[in-house]
Amino acid sequence: MKLDYDYIIAGSGLAGLSLLHRLLLDKDLQSKRVLVIDKVEKMDNDRTWCFWEKGAGIFEPIVHHHWETLQFFPQTYQKHLNSKSTNIK
């Protein structure tokens, strides 16, 4: 049996799955055959992924968070900031 794929994504981490998600959102690419391979079966969340973007992105509903306060605790300085009063977002 011959297996043909239009795209092969190596790795099922957040970068690979983000690419897969974007491929699936594109109507011109939804009919393409995609293979995702990873050498390790993931059973737990062992990584975090951070990024900055201007405006709302496709992952906004699951990645947006707002903190009410910020705390800094270096060895010689301590400061507690309220994000509403300091306009930090």
N, C-alpha and C positions, 0 to 999 in steps of 0.2 A: 504494500500500500504506500503510495507516494503522498507525503504531507507537504502542502504548500501554504505558506503564510505571506501576507503582505507586509506585516511588521512583526519583529521579534523584540520583546522588551526583556533585557537581562537584568533581573532583580525585581523583587516585589516590595521594595522599600517605598518610602513616600514619594521619591522622585519618579520611580517607575510606575507606581499606581496613579500618580498625578498625570503623567503622560497618557496612560491608558484612559483615564477619566476624560481628558481633553479630546482624545481620539473619538471616544464614544459620544461626546457632545456635538461633534461636527457631523452634520447630516450627510456630507459627501464621503465620510470615512466610516460610517456605521455599518456598511456592507463589507468592509474589509475583514480579512481573517487575521487575528492577532494572537500570538503565543506569548505568554508571560512565563518565564522560567526563573527559578531561584534555587540555589544549591542547598538552602536550609529551610525546613518547614518552621514557620514562625508560630509559636504557641503563646507568646507574651509580648507586651510592648516594651522593647528594650532600647528605644531611641526616641528622641524628640526632633522636631524639625521646625525651624523658625525662618521667617522671611518677612520682608517689608514690601509693601506695594502701595501705589497711590490709588485711592478710591477703593470701592468694594470689589472683591474678586469672586471667583466661582466658589471658593471655600468659605466665604464670609459667614454663612450661618453656623458653621461648626468651629471656626477659629477665633471669632471675635470675643474679646473679654475686656471688661473695664474694671480697674481696681479703684476702690474708694480712697485708699491710703497707700502711701509708700513709706518704707522705713529703711534707714541706712544705719549700719552698725559697724563702721571701721573701729579699730582699736582706740583711737583718740577722739572720736567724734560720734555723736548720736543725734539724729534728727528724725522727726515724725512729721510727714506732710499730708495734709488733706488735699486730695486731687481736685475737689470742687473749689476750694478757696485759692489754690495756686494755679488753676487752669491747666493741669497736667492731664493728658489723655493718651 
